[in-house]
Amino acid sequence: MVKETKFYEILGVSPNCSEADLKKAYRKLALKYHPDKNPSEGERFKLISQAYEVLSDAEKRKIYDEGGEEAIKTGGAHGGFEFSSPMDLFDMFFGSGGRRGRQRERRGKDVIHQLTVSLKEMYTGSVRKLAIHKNVVCPKCDGKGSKDGIAQKCTQCNGAGIQVRSHYISRNMLQQTQTVCHTCEGSGEYINPADRCPQCSGAKIIKQRKVIEVEIEKGVHDGKKIVFSEEGDQLPGVRPGDVIIILDEQEHPIFHRKGVHLFVKVAIMLSEALCGMEKTLETLDGRKLQLSTAPGDIINHGDYRTVLGEGMPFYGNPVEKGNLIIEFVVQFPPANSLLPQELAKLETLLPPKLEFVPPAGAKEAVLLRVNNRNQQKMGRSRSADSDEEEMNSGPRTMQCQPQ
């Protein structure tokens, strides 16, 4: 039992989530609330980073679960620790290297895009086209900004690209602030309007639209990064960053993937469970699988059966496949749908009931049928325990139509 769930709530996961769940949650939220995409969500991005930094570390997670955020700050017997920079954590997670390293290399920022793909595309393979809009060095002036490459050092900022302003906020306290130079717009250079390149107007770069093809290979896994090297924004004298496409697997209404195996629930009638059944199941690539059991091959509710070689293709070796695991959901007849004579006949066909002799002093209990509405009322009238939560949040059964 965890002491508090704040960090789990920030990431939108449960306290018993796996490491893979944490990574997937952080990836989605970090991309959504990154300051480059949402400048007003800097504080939220920071909280997301702190929550992931704690919960992704087994030792820190244990300290947090036992003592909450206060224990993380003090560190218990280990002493407190300082959180990493949210941007550095983001760079390390997405494999972009350290920010300072990029500045030394004079390398542009990577552009990260999350692409939602269906389970069917991951099964059959696909090619998706994406249009990206990026800055490219002006081809007319070769990134110089002027017709003849004439540029002067900006006199307003002395070529620094920024202006420092100082003012007193009290009698003995001077505050300095830095702003981008409005004259050269941070470039440190000034080009006379008459000398500016007619194509880029002195900006040295122009906008370009480019269509890239993203190949989704058979069996590719959720979170796969596809890198288009140096397809990011261009700047004169700076090596472009990469365009990184991160695949996000869309939940399928019928099939559920675990590694190379596929799981599916198939609903059958009680008569089919006892006397044999025949059903058709359509695979992700549109083929038809005939499922059948022989009479007497009894299927219990929740039983699993496996079809070898009908799971996901192996990534990098799509000829090989995992398995298809079928979970059977046995549907009983509705209440009071059988006539007394039918029940009597059915009783003669089934194994005899065990003889029951009530123990002395036993009190007879009344069993009431509970429906979903009653369950909700019960949950509102008193605090729900773990058993009630499990009863209310059971998995939905997918129907498989017989053909």
LUMKEGU-660524 format. One record per residue (C-alpha): x, y, z; residue in one letter. Coordinates in nm, 4 decimals. Each point is the difference from the previous one (the first is absolute). Layout:
# residues N
          X          Y          Z   residu
          X          Y          Z        a
...
//
This chain:
# residues 403
          X          Y          Z   residu
     0.0000     0.0000     0.0000        m
     0.1549     0.3307    -0.1066        v
    -0.0098     0.3014     0.2297        k
    -0.0978     0.2482    -0.2732        e
    -0.0733    -0.0134    -0.3720        t
     0.0790     0.3534    -0.1210        k
     0.2876    -0.1004    -0.2296        f
    -0.2040    -0.2884    -0.1429        y
    -0.2932     0.2352    -0.0653        e
     0.2267     0.2503    -0.1778        i
     0.0994    -0.2747    -0.2469        l
    -0.3516    -0.1464    -0.0150        g
     0.1028    -0.3503     0.1120        v
    -0.0955    -0.2284     0.2882        s
     0.2346    -0.0681     0.2945        p
     0.0486    -0.3598    -0.1170        n
     0.0976     0.1004    -0.3550        c
     0.2949    -0.1583    -0.1768        s
     0.3195     0.1670    -0.1232        e
    -0.1366    -0.0195    -0.3547        a
    -0.3180     0.1815     0.1100        d
     0.2105     0.2762     0.1554        l
     0.2084     0.0448    -0.3134        k
    -0.3051     0.0152    -0.2240        k
    -0.1743     0.2520     0.2264        a
     0.3082     0.2227     0.0250        y
     0.0588    -0.0138    -0.3758        r
    -0.3530     0.1178    -0.0788        k
    -0.0144     0.2731     0.2638        l
     0.3538     0.1299    -0.0581        a
    -0.0662     0.0390    -0.3710        l
    -0.3371     0.1632     0.0643        k
     0.1164     0.2540     0.2595        y
     0.3552     0.0685    -0.1199        h
     0.0686     0.3767     0.0222        p
     0.0787     0.0143    -0.3726        d
    -0.3554    -0.1188    -0.0682        k
    -0.1803     0.1537     0.2994        n
     0.2005     0.2980     0.1331        p
    -0.2615     0.0669     0.2707        s
     0.0284    -0.3525     0.1461        e
     0.3562     0.0248     0.1335        g
    -0.0998    -0.0758     0.3591        e
    -0.2052    -0.3018    -0.1033        r
     0.2890    -0.1300    -0.2109        f
     0.2230     0.0356     0.3058        k
    -0.2416    -0.2000     0.2197        l
    -0.0276    -0.2728    -0.2642        i
     0.3799    -0.0277    -0.0128        s
     0.0347    -0.0134     0.3788        q
    -0.2691    -0.2667     0.0322        a
     0.1614    -0.2180    -0.2655        y
     0.3500     0.0484     0.1412        e
    -0.1165    -0.1347     0.3374        v
    -0.2281    -0.2819    -0.1156        l
     0.2376    -0.1309    -0.2683        s
     0.2707    -0.0597     0.2610        d
    -0.0757    -0.3118     0.2087        a
     0.1667     0.1319     0.3167        e
    -0.1576     0.3461    -0.0197        k
    -0.3389    -0.1528    -0.0792        r
     0.0232    -0.2193     0.3103        k
     0.0830     0.3053     0.2141        i
    -0.2898     0.1936    -0.1548        y
    -0.2504    -0.2850     0.0438        d
     0.0929    -0.0358     0.3672        e
     0.0359     0.3648     0.0974        g
    -0.1436     0.2177    -0.2765        g
     0.1477     0.3174    -0.1472        e
     0.1363     0.1150     0.3337        e
     0.2106    -0.3161     0.0242        a
     0.1410     0.0712    -0.3485        i
     0.1009     0.3519     0.1067        k
     0.1708    -0.1239     0.3156        t
     0.1065    -0.3319    -0.1523        g
    -0.0659    -0.1951     0.3190        g
     0.3225    -0.1619     0.1141        a
     0.1715     0.0842    -0.3299        h
    -0.0407     0.3772     0.0132        g
    -0.1920     0.2169    -0.2469        g
     0.0796     0.0313    -0.3690        f
    -0.0340     0.2709    -0.2621        e
    -0.2179    -0.0497    -0.3060        f
     0.1642     0.0017    -0.3414        s
    -0.0720     0.2687    -0.2547        s
    -0.3304    -0.0861    -0.1745        p
     0.1603     0.0752    -0.3369        m
     0.3012    -0.2234     0.0702        d
    -0.2307    -0.2825     0.1071        l
    -0.2013     0.0484    -0.3198        f
     0.3158    -0.0095    -0.2126        d
     0.1292    -0.3141     0.1703        m
    -0.3350    -0.1772    -0.0353        f
    -0.0348     0.0745    -0.3703        f
     0.3665    -0.0614    -0.0767        g
     0.0784     0.3542    -0.1112        s
     0.3148     0.0404     0.2109        g
     0.0667     0.2790     0.2444        g
    -0.1056     0.3540    -0.0830        r
     0.3412     0.1434     0.0725        r
     0.1575    -0.2543    -0.2324        g
    -0.2250     0.1117    -0.2802        r
     0.1031     0.3614     0.0519        q
     0.3681    -0.0909    -0.0216        r
    -0.0656    -0.1891    -0.3224        e
    -0.2025     0.2894    -0.1436        r
    -0.2775    -0.2421    -0.0764        r
    -0.3641     0.0901    -0.0421        g
    -0.2828    -0.1339     0.2124        k
    -0.1532    -0.3384    -0.0708        d
    -0.3646     0.0059    -0.1030        v
    -0.1988    -0.2728     0.1753        i
    -0.3384    -0.1088    -0.1301        h
    -0.2277    -0.2699     0.1410        q
    -0.1789    -0.2055    -0.2647        l
    -0.3029    -0.2067     0.0985        t
    -0.0096    -0.3319    -0.1859        v
    -0.2511    -0.2811     0.0128        s
     0.0774    -0.3535     0.1115        l
    -0.0957    -0.1102    -0.3504        k
     0.2736     0.2197    -0.1508        e
     0.2513    -0.1498     0.2424        m
    -0.1151    -0.3475    -0.1068        y
    -0.0101     0.0444    -0.3776        t
     0.2551     0.2778    -0.0433        g
    -0.0781     0.3369    -0.1521        s
     0.1444     0.3209    -0.1396        v
    -0.1337     0.3326     0.1295        r
     0.0692     0.3348    -0.1628        k
     0.0560     0.3037     0.2215        l
     0.0357     0.3593    -0.1153        a
     0.2524     0.1996     0.2041        i
     0.0536     0.3743    -0.0185        h
     0.3539     0.1061     0.0799        k
     0.2502     0.2794    -0.0443        n
     0.2654    -0.0458    -0.2685        v
     0.2973     0.2169    -0.0882        v
    -0.1004     0.2461    -0.2711        c
     0.1317    -0.1389    -0.3312        p
     0.0149     0.3421    -0.1665        k
     0.2411     0.1646     0.2456        c
     0.1447    -0.3232     0.1402        d
    -0.0994     0.1042     0.3510        g
     0.1773     0.3352    -0.0069        k
    -0.3175     0.2089     0.0097        g
     0.1227     0.2605    -0.2479        s
     0.0467     0.0155    -0.3743        k
     0.3770     0.0281     0.0248        d
     0.0555    -0.1505     0.3443        g
     0.0333     0.3475     0.1503        i
    -0.0872     0.0108     0.3685        a
     0.1017     0.2326     0.2805        q
     0.0307    -0.0553     0.3701        k
    -0.3140     0.1225     0.1677        c
     0.0779     0.3262     0.1755        t
    -0.2870    -0.0358     0.2505        q
     0.1302    -0.3202     0.1607        c
     0.3606     0.0156    -0.1250        n
    -0.0452    -0.3329    -0.1773        g
    -0.1101    -0.1903     0.3139        a
    -0.3586    -0.0491    -0.1138        g
    -0.1279     0.0932     0.3460        i
    -0.0376     0.3221     0.1905        q
     0.0635     0.0296     0.3730        v
    -0.2129     0.2484     0.1900        r
     0.0671     0.1030     0.3587        s
    -0.2313     0.1678     0.2476        h
    -0.0207     0.0431     0.3752        y
    -0.2762    -0.1888     0.1768        i
     0.0986     0.1536     0.3326        s
     0.2519     0.2529     0.1221        r
     0.2864    -0.2525     0.0276        n
    -0.1108    -0.2723    -0.2401        m
     0.0654     0.0070    -0.3753        l
    -0.1788    -0.2432    -0.2292        q
     0.1189    -0.0948    -0.3485        q
    -0.2234    -0.1536    -0.2676        t
     0.0876    -0.1395    -0.3425        q
    -0.2223     0.0385    -0.3048        t
     0.0402    -0.0915    -0.3634        v
     0.1239     0.2939    -0.2032        c
    -0.2960     0.1299    -0.1993        h
     0.2190     0.1649    -0.2639        t
     0.1745    -0.3191    -0.1183        c
    -0.2533    -0.2434     0.1498        e
     0.2750    -0.1821     0.1873        g
     0.2309    -0.0616    -0.2982        s
     0.2631     0.2544     0.1019        g
     0.0100     0.1301    -0.3575        e
    -0.1749     0.2788    -0.1777        y
    -0.0655     0.0055    -0.3734        i
    -0.1072     0.3168    -0.1703        n
    -0.3529    -0.0476    -0.1410        p
     0.1218     0.0890    -0.3485        a
     0.2607    -0.2783     0.0133        d
    -0.2226    -0.2751     0.1356        r
    -0.0568    -0.3194    -0.2010        c
    -0.3281     0.0316    -0.1905        p
    -0.0940    -0.3645     0.0717        q
     0.0544    -0.0195     0.3782        c
    -0.0134     0.3772     0.0744        s
     0.3232    -0.0277     0.1936        g
    -0.1204    -0.2825     0.2267        a
     0.2544    -0.2452    -0.1558        k
    -0.2603    -0.2787     0.0149        i
    -0.3282    -0.0764    -0.1719        i
    -0.2880    -0.2350     0.0777        k
    -0.0212    -0.3282    -0.1870        q
    -0.2581    -0.2782    -0.0047        r
     0.1313    -0.3527    -0.0321        k
    -0.1798    -0.3339    -0.0024        v
     0.1768    -0.2849     0.1765        i
    -0.0969    -0.3659    -0.0173        e
    -0.0126    -0.1846     0.3314        v
     0.0383    -0.3743    -0.0429        e
    -0.1838    -0.1995     0.2637        i
     0.1634    -0.3410    -0.0135        e
    -0.1829    -0.3216     0.0859        k
     0.0180    -0.0799     0.3693        g
     0.1346     0.3414     0.1013        v
    -0.0520     0.0724     0.3692        h
    -0.1732     0.2844     0.1793        d
     0.2319     0.2971     0.0626        g
     0.2329    -0.0813    -0.2907        k
     0.2026     0.3043    -0.1094        k
     0.0482     0.0543    -0.3723        i
     0.2720     0.2586    -0.0667        v
     0.0271     0.2156    -0.3107        f
     0.3550     0.1274     0.0313        s
     0.0541     0.3773    -0.0343        e
    -0.3529     0.0659    -0.1257        e
    -0.0622     0.2630     0.2673        g
     0.0130     0.3769    -0.0354        d
     0.3042     0.1449    -0.1740        q
     0.2024     0.3039     0.1037        l
     0.3148     0.1404    -0.1596        p
     0.3076    -0.1580     0.1574        g
    -0.2048    -0.2425     0.2104        v
    -0.0397    -0.3733    -0.0635        r
    -0.3736    -0.0795    -0.0192        p
    -0.1576    -0.2132     0.2684        g
    -0.1913    -0.3191    -0.0710        d
    -0.3687    -0.0615    -0.0508        v
    -0.0949    -0.2787     0.2405        i
    -0.3284    -0.1837    -0.0481        i
    -0.1206    -0.1954     0.3063        i
    -0.2615    -0.2669    -0.0690        l
    -0.2938    -0.0087     0.2398        d
    -0.2021    -0.3219    -0.0163        e
    -0.3739     0.0610    -0.0116        q
    -0.2120    -0.2288     0.2146        e
    -0.1866    -0.2592    -0.2070        h
    -0.3660    -0.0745     0.0820        p
     0.0439    -0.3784    -0.0242        i
     0.3656    -0.1048     0.0100        f
     0.2449     0.0792     0.2794        h
     0.3740    -0.0257    -0.0539        r
     0.2585    -0.1257     0.2473        k
     0.3412    -0.0168    -0.1647        g
    -0.0323    -0.2327    -0.2990        v
    -0.3232    -0.1616     0.1227        h
    -0.3564     0.1104    -0.0712        l
    -0.2856    -0.0467     0.2472        f
    -0.3697    -0.0040    -0.0857        v
    -0.3205    -0.0757     0.1909        k
    -0.2615    -0.2181    -0.1684        v
    -0.3516    -0.0326     0.1417        a
    -0.1764    -0.3373    -0.0288        i
    -0.3325    -0.1352     0.1232        m
    -0.0190    -0.2589     0.2776        l
    -0.1236    -0.2548    -0.2526        s
     0.3102     0.0644    -0.2133        e
     0.2255    -0.0346     0.3030        a
    -0.1465    -0.3437     0.0751        l
    -0.0866    -0.1391    -0.3410        c
     0.2659     0.1494    -0.2266        g
     0.0087     0.3210    -0.1976        m
     0.0971     0.1399    -0.3389        e
     0.0845     0.3653    -0.0526        k
     0.1915     0.2138    -0.2448        t
     0.2509     0.2597     0.1121        l
     0.1362     0.2642    -0.2376        e
     0.3718     0.0705     0.0390        t
     0.1635     0.3425    -0.0198        l
     0.0948    -0.0603    -0.3638        d
    -0.3541    -0.1034    -0.0979        g
     0.0396    -0.3782    -0.0059        r
    -0.2660    -0.2263     0.1515        k
     0.0895    -0.2487     0.2727        l
    -0.2470    -0.2792     0.0728        q
    -0.0162    -0.0783     0.3710        l
    -0.1622    -0.3244     0.1089        s
    -0.0151    -0.2412     0.2934        t
    -0.1338    -0.3528     0.0049        a
    -0.3083    -0.0994     0.2020        p
     0.1102    -0.0900     0.3493        g
     0.3106     0.2189    -0.0186        d
    -0.1484     0.2168     0.2719        i
     0.1074     0.3644     0.0208        i
    -0.0213     0.1674     0.3384        n
    -0.0568     0.3711     0.0400        h
     0.3421     0.1696    -0.0245        g
     0.1715    -0.2933    -0.1696        d
     0.2852     0.0798    -0.2410        y
     0.0811    -0.1686    -0.3287        r
     0.2983     0.0804    -0.2236        t
     0.0325     0.0161    -0.3775        v
     0.3688    -0.0334    -0.0809        l
     0.1572     0.2423    -0.2469        g
    -0.2962     0.2406    -0.0214        e
     0.1375     0.2745     0.2236        g
     0.2069     0.3067    -0.0914        m
     0.2832    -0.0272    -0.2535        p
     0.3479     0.0133     0.1497        f
     0.1512     0.3440    -0.0594        y
     0.2864    -0.0435    -0.2454        g
    -0.1083    -0.3556    -0.0856        n
    -0.3700     0.0218    -0.0971        p
    -0.0082    -0.3579    -0.1274        v
    -0.0043    -0.1110     0.3638        e
    -0.3044     0.0800     0.2119        k
    -0.1089    -0.0242     0.3602        g
    -0.3165    -0.1764     0.1103        n
    -0.3670     0.0923     0.0161        l
    -0.1400    -0.0610     0.3486        i
    -0.3785    -0.0280     0.0218        i
    -0.1851     0.0523     0.3285        e
    -0.3503    -0.1480    -0.0037        f
    -0.2841     0.1820     0.1722        v
    -0.2863    -0.2410     0.0653        v
    -0.3411     0.1673    -0.0095        q
    -0.2681    -0.1660     0.2105        f
    -0.3743     0.0155    -0.0816        p
    -0.1831     0.3033     0.1414        p
    -0.1610    -0.0372     0.3424        a
    -0.3410    -0.1739     0.0000        n
     0.0248    -0.0788    -0.3711        s
    -0.0337    -0.3793     0.0475        l
    -0.3315    -0.1675     0.0746        l
    -0.0297    -0.2326     0.3025        p
    -0.0256    -0.3086    -0.2222        q
     0.3099     0.1110    -0.1902        e
     0.1917     0.0446     0.3224        l
    -0.1092    -0.3433     0.1169        a
     0.1163    -0.1562    -0.3265        k
     0.3271     0.1873     0.0145        l
     0.0595    -0.1210     0.3558        e
    -0.0240    -0.3613    -0.1162        t
     0.2716     0.0621    -0.2614        l
     0.2467     0.1695     0.2299        l
     0.2045    -0.1559     0.2813        p
    -0.2118    -0.0355     0.3169        p
     0.0041     0.2781     0.2538        k
     0.1833    -0.0623     0.3232        l
    -0.2246    -0.0833     0.2905        e
    -0.0143     0.2916     0.2397        f
    -0.0832    -0.0193     0.3694        v
     0.0005     0.3424     0.1707        p
     0.2026     0.0111     0.3220        p
    -0.1846     0.0521     0.3254        a
    -0.0666     0.3624     0.0796        g
     0.0725     0.1264    -0.3501        a
    -0.1947     0.3126    -0.0906        k
    -0.1587     0.0131    -0.3424        e
     0.1293     0.2905    -0.2083        a
    -0.1976     0.1697    -0.2747        v
     0.1915     0.0352    -0.3261        l
    -0.0994     0.3139    -0.1917        l
     0.0838     0.0482    -0.3638        r
     0.2299     0.2987    -0.0550        v
    -0.0053     0.1974    -0.3226        n
     0.2300     0.2818    -0.1148        n
    -0.2316     0.2733     0.1267        r
    -0.0187    -0.1551     0.3454        n
     0.3774    -0.0345     0.0052        q
     0.0380     0.3702    -0.0678        q
    -0.2446     0.0864     0.2789        k
     0.1886    -0.2239     0.2384        m
     0.3249     0.1699    -0.0978        g
    -0.1458     0.3458     0.0694        r
    -0.1561    -0.0966     0.3320        s
     0.3220    -0.1328     0.1534        r
     0.3694    -0.0011    -0.0808        s
     0.0867    -0.2667    -0.2534        a
     0.2521    -0.2621     0.0988        d
     0.2350    -0.1708    -0.2423        s
    -0.2470    -0.2816    -0.0689        d
    -0.2723     0.2471    -0.1034        e
     0.2412     0.1897    -0.2221        e
     0.0985    -0.3215    -0.1718        e
    -0.3655    -0.0917    -0.0531        m
    -0.0858     0.3417    -0.1471        n
     0.2973     0.0237    -0.2343        s
     0.0061    -0.3401    -0.1628        g
     0.1208    -0.0311    -0.3609        p
    -0.2486     0.0417    -0.2835        r
    -0.0727    -0.3154    -0.1964        t
     0.0383     0.0217    -0.3766        m
    -0.2546    -0.1927    -0.2036        q
     0.1129    -0.2293    -0.2795        c
    -0.2767    -0.0476    -0.2545        q
    -0.0557    -0.3598    -0.1121        p
     0.0100    -0.0580    -0.3739        q
//
